[in-house]
Amino acid sequence: MTWVAAVARLRARREAGVLVTVATVRGHAPREAGAKLVVGRSETWGSIGGGNVEAVAIDRARELLAAAKPEPELMDFALNDKVTNQHGVQCCGGTVQVLLEPLPVVKAVAIFGVGHVGLELARILARQDLDLHLIDSRSDILTEERLGVLSDSVAQVHVHHTPLLPEEVLEDLPPGTHVLIMTHDHAEDAALCDAALRTDRLGSIGLIGSSAKWARFRKRLSTEGGHDDATIDRIKTPIGLSDISGKEPATIAVSVAADLLRTFETEGR
């Protein structure tokens, strides 16, 4: 398997990894500069030449995988019999510098409702390296023509057409997915809020709407849904930055995206 395919596999599995690259070579070494190895928690793909260099790099990569905030780093190796090594002697005669680059699990965002605001928000978030899930009960909202504005996305976009019960998608979302609820139907929004509060492993939950809408929802979530106040408080509403008051879909989308990115930053601290 190529290193590119290995990185893609880790991303699909939503597993962290480390990309190990031979950065520089002086003299003789098992592999040339540019050779790559991908290290996962229990597997590796590719090779940077075997022996002590590769074994030490794998050990250090696994330490980075266990770290709270891993950073890229360089490791230097001298390949001669005068150096004490952890995993045997390599006496090729040269020196090697190896770059270790952590590959974190990408963020995931689910937008329920891809109307005017939802589509504008998708256009912004699609420029980020994340898994973007777009869910709507209306097939005409999810046509290839309408979503063509996302054709050059950096994000990996997943489209879900759910004509009956959009909330069923919640169970299939990746762990830690941040959910934004902004459908065309308040009844659909209410059902999604209730289901989201009952779904384990989600990230933040945001609901678009007015204070009057939220007052009705909050009462219903308490009386009919049986949720306590602490659980209901997981839902953030209104969403977006409070000091941006514009009502245009693009303005709301910018505000919501900025607030979400700030949430990402807070998570990483």
N, C-alpha and C positions, 0 to 999 in steps of 0.2 A: 504494500500500500504506500502511495506517495505521501509526503508530509502534508501536502495540501488536503488530500482526502482524509488523513488522520485528524487534522484540525477541524474539518467539516464534521467528522464523526463525533468528536468531543462536543462540538456546538449542538449537534442534533440531540445528543444525549443530555445536554445541559450539564456537562462536567467540566471542571477547571482542568487546565493542563499547563505545560511549560514547553515552549519552543526553544530548542537548543541548537545553536548554529556555530560552526567553526568560523570565527571572525577573521583571524589572521593566522598564517603559517610562515615560519622562518626555518629554512633547512628542511630536513626530512620529517615527514609525519604520515600517519596511516591514511588520512583523508585530506583533500584539498580544502581551501577556504570555500565556504558556501555549503558544505555538507551539513545536513540537518537531521535532527532527532526530535521526535515529539514524545513527551513524557506525560502519561496520565497517572492517576492514583494507583492503578494496578497493572497497567500495560504500557508498553513502549512501541513506537513505530519508527523505522529508519535506523540509521547508525552514523556516528561521527568517528568510527574507526575501532571501536571495541577497546579492550584493555582498561588500564587504570583511568585514562581520560574519560572514557564513556561511563564507567562505573561511578566515578566521583561526581560527574555531572548529573547522573541520574539521582544519586543520593541527595545532592544539593537541590535539584529540582523538586524532589519530594518534600524537602524541608520548606521550600517556598510555597508549595501547595498547602502546607499546614499553617502557614503564616497568615495573620489577619489582613495585612496590607502588603503583599509582596511587591517588590520593585525589580526592574531589570538589573542584571549585574553581569560583570565580566569576571572570568576565571582564567588564570595563567598557569600553564603547565610546561615544565622542562622535561624533555624526553631523553633522559640519559640515566646511566646506571648508578650515578652518584646521588640521586634524589630518592629520599625515602617516600614510598608510595603506600596508599591504603590498600590497593588491589593489585599488587604485583608490579614488576619492573617493565617499563617501556623505554628502550634505548635506541630509538630511531635516530636520535642525534639533534633533532630540531626543537623548536618551541611552538606552542599552540596557544592561542587565545580563544576562549569559548564564551559566547554570549547566551545568557539565559533570559528569556522573555516570558513572563507569566501570561497565560491566556485565561482571563477570568470568564465566568459564566455571564453571558450578556443579559441585560435587563429584558423583561417582557412586559408589554402593555397591551391591554385589551380595550378597544373602544366599542361599546354597545350603542349602536345608532350612528350611521354614517350619513347623516343628513348634511345640511349646510355647514354647521359647526364641526361635525364629526369628520367630514372630508377635509376641511381646512386644517384641522388638527392632525389628521393622518398625513397630509402633505408636509407638515413641519416635522413630525416625529419620524417620518420615513427617511429623513436626512441623518438620523442617528443610527449608530450600530446597535440595534436591538431587534427582538422578535416582536412584530406588530400584528396583533390579531384584530380583524375588523369583522364585526358581527351585526347583522341586520335581518329583520324578518321580511323585508321587502326586496324581492328579486330585482326590481328595476333600479334600485339604489346601488346594486353591486355588479352592474354590467361592466364588461371589459372596457367599453367606451368611456364610461364615467370614471372608472378607476385608472384610466390610461395616464392620468397625471402622476401616478406613482410608479411609472415604468422604469424610471432611473433610480429607484430607491436604494439607499445604502442598507436600510433595514431589510430583514426577511419578512415579507408580508404574507399573512395567512388569512384568507377570506372564508367566512362561515355564513352560509345562508340558512337561517333557522325560522321557517315559516310559522311554527307553532309555539315552541318553548325556548326562547333564546337563553334562558337561565341554565339549560342543560349543558351549554358550552363551558360553564364555569368549572365543572368537574374535570374537564379535559385540558384546562389551561396549565402551563408549566408552573411549578412551585414558585411562589414569590411574585406572580404576575400582578401588576398594578392595574386596577379596573376603573374605567371611567364610564359612567352611565349617563347617556344623553339620547335616548330614543325619542321617537315621535309621539309616543303614547305614554301618558302618566301611569296607566295601569301596568304597562310593561316595565316602566321604571321601578314601580313599587315592588313588583314580583322579583325583579333583579336585585333590589336592595335586600329583600328578605333572604333570597337564595345566597347572595354573597356573604351575608352574615353567618350563614349556616355552612359555608364552604371553608374547610381548613386550607392552610398553606397559601392563601392569597396575600399579596402585598397591600398597598393602600387601596381604599375604595373611595371614589369621588362621585358626586351626583351634581349634575347641572340643575339650576332652577332657583326660584325665588324663596324668600323666607316663609311665605304663606304655604307654598308647596311642601317645604320641609316640615312645617308644623303639622300638616295633615299626615305626612308620611311617618313622622316620629311617633305620633299618637297611634297610628295603625300598627307600626312595628312593635310597639309596646303591648297594646291591648289584644290585637289579633295574632301577632307573631310571637308574643311571649318573650321578647328580647329585653334584657335589663338595660339600664342607662349606659353602663360601661360598654356593652356590646354595640349598642346603637351609635355611641360616640366614635366607633371605628369609621363611620361614614363621614367624609368631609364634604360640607356644602355650605356656602357656594364654593365652587372650585375656581382656581385662578388666583391672580394677585389682586388683593383688595383695593389697591390704589390705581388699578386700570379699570375704568368704568365704561368703556366703549361697548356698544351693543352689536356692532358689525361682526358677522361670523369670523372673519379673519382676525379681528382684534381680540375677540374672545379666545380664539384658538391660540394666539400668541401668548396670552395671559395664562391659559391652562398649561401650555407646554412649558413655559418658564417655571411655573409652580411645580410641575412634575419633575423637571430637571433639578430643581432645588431639593426636592425630596430624594432624588438619586444621590445628590451630594451628601445629604445628611446621613443616608444609609451607609455611605462609604467611610464615615468618620469613626 
